[in-house]
Amino acid sequence: MSANGITLFLCGDVMTGRGIDQALPHPSRPQLYEDYVRSAIGYVELAEQANGPIRRPMGYADLWGDALAEFERRRPDARIVNLETAVTASDDAWPGKGIHYRMHPVNVRALTAAKLDGCALANNHVLDWGHDGLAETLDTLARAGIRTAGAGRDAAQAAAPAIIDLPPGRRVLVFGYCTEDSGVPPEWAATATRAGVALLRKLNTQTAADIAAQVSAVRRAGDVVVASIHWGGNWGFAIPTAQREFAHRLIDEAGVDLVHGHSSHHVKGVEIHRGRLILYGCGDFVNDYEGIRGHERWRGDLALMYFAALEPATGALASLAMTPTRMRRFRVQRASDEEAQWLADTLNREGRPLGTRVERQPDGTLALRWTS
């Protein structure tokens, strides 16, 4: 951590299951229960048909590709992702769900290769392989030294933040939440006697007050608070009024410094509210979707590495740098100039009603600009 404050790395969904798991050194059993694909190997073949051969087995660091050099260049103080994959060898597929993501526990080295500090787990795939799969996910990540938020063996653990310690004595608190409209089955909600996720039934004043109580029970002077929320559908740039009002409440009433929204398969508009950053949708950062057709106009293959620098005294946003990326052959790559321009144009169009815009920088990154 520098004297200038804390820099956080954030991104959208990291899905290391299914095809990616099959390409890693210790794949799970490939059986799937989808209508059209019954073997996870099929997603490797789709990606190869679209973009060329994929070396198998991949090295664990290969998955992150050009992102590793960007991590070294930026040196963020904490690296936080939404992990949209169960890390388990469980065969207990959640009945009737259709799509199930899992990565074999031995392949957790694909996450430690990126030196991740924290994973939000409140999403619509963490219980794909049942409660045993969730328990193994929690245990595997804990053994790997990766802190988790948003899921647990009961409601108290699911609501507890991932605490990332930073010198000298500062902390980042990551609270994880999800909503039903992101595809989370309501029966996945954790209770006092049942494992599950921190599910927000409603985005209203009472829910914001409940989160405020959770934050105040843990927060110390100098802490930075992140609310990581899996909400909304996969496609569409529109930001629901309920999401925007709730994000504002989290900042105004719950003391949240940064809202990290995800679930959309493409990037969405960015807002600054009272000096605090709101990412409504970060897109997919890592996935096995290459070769899947039908949503090309949304450019779900493109993503951003978000590097948010927060002021040391207040936690307010000092700057946001974004590195454009794309997924090719199960590897994160720097986006081309044309692709980076598409992302810039999209953020400018969607950010205009939110009071934000981006400027392309000489190094190919995007810098956020906003009105006070």
TAFEN-V648220 format. One record per residue. PHI is phi in whole degrees, 0 to 359 (* if undefined). Layout:
phi=[PHI	PHI]
This chain:
phi=[*	269	294	277	127	249	249	252	264	226	206	278	295	248	245	256	264	51	297	296	302	293	275	277	296	232	290	285	300	279	299	236	234	275	296	246	235	255	226	298	298	301	284	293	294	299	296	292	296	280	227	110	295	246	295	229	281	288	284	298	284	302	305	274	46	291	296	295	294	291	300	294	288	274	48	295	284	212	242	233	225	265	271	259	205	285	252	199	258	301	254	275	298	298	294	76	280	95	247	230	249	207	237	297	304	297	282	301	297	291	272	291	298	266	55	292	265	214	234	283	243	282	205	269	227	291	253	304	244	79	291	295	296	295	300	292	300	299	293	294	293	297	296	279	82	258	281	232	213	95	212	189	283	203	297	295	291	295	276	287	279	283	254	253	277	231	284	264	82	265	219	249	254	249	260	248	218	211	232	296	288	267	98	279	299	300	285	279	298	289	231	295	236	223	289	164	249	276	266	269	291	220	262	225	298	295	296	297	294	297	293	303	294	296	294	294	289	243	293	240	303	91	288	253	248	245	255	258	235	266	214	79	279	279	230	121	275	297	258	302	303	298	295	295	297	290	301	296	298	300	284	287	248	254	76	285	266	207	258	251	267	205	133	298	277	215	291	234	297	244	229	244	240	51	82	254	277	236	258	283	197	260	78	265	266	230	198	246	274	301	93	281	257	127	229	300	294	274	53	292	281	260	210	223	267	265	245	260	265	252	295	295	276	241	82	289	288	266	198	227	253	232	258	290	224	216	257	220	53	58	216	286	235	296	291	287	301	296	292	297	293	299	295	297	298	294	295	291	296	282	276	304	289	262	82	232	208	234	234	287	255	303	273	91	272	246	247	279	236	209	269	294]
